[in-house]
Amino acid sequence: MVIDADTQPEGGRERQLAERLRVAGEPARGRKERISLWVPRRQMETWVHFLKHGKADEQTDYKRLHAVRDEDRQPAAQKFARMLATRQPLPHGVVRSMRKAVDEFERIRAAPVGWSPVRRKRKGR
């Protein structure tokens, strides 16, 4: 799952999603679940800008200030996918949210194939 952090503090979106699971009566996402949560801070355009230019920060609004174009997205996504597939070291200065996404990807890569959590039934079902 990918969701922009927007102006939320670090970890804010993750806590928000965990709270929604709790309210829905669902168990929290487990470490062994093959569910990845990527939360680009401030928005996905931060990662696109970093992958294209080699530098970015997580406070600048790249969507508005630097006009990341649609045609920049696919090459950036392909570059990131190659980095993940080949386990290339992350470039110097990588934004923290992208580093966390790589950690999530590696956690899933290490999870046993075919493993599936047993979900509890919600109350009232």
Number of C-alpha atoms within 10 A of each C-alpha: 7 11 15 16 21 17 14 12 10 16 12 14 20 15 11 12 14 16 14 13 14 12 10 11 13 16 14 12 15 9 12 14 14 21 14 18 17 23 23 24 28 24 20 21 26 26 27 25 22 19 21 15 9 14 15 19 17 19 12 15 17 21 16 9 8 12 11 17 11 10 8 14 18 11 14 18 14 12 15 18 12 12 15 16 11 8 11 10 8 14 12 8 11 16 20 14 20 20 14 15 18 19 14 18 18 15 16 17 11 11 14 11 9 7 10 11 11 6 8 9 10 10 8 4 4
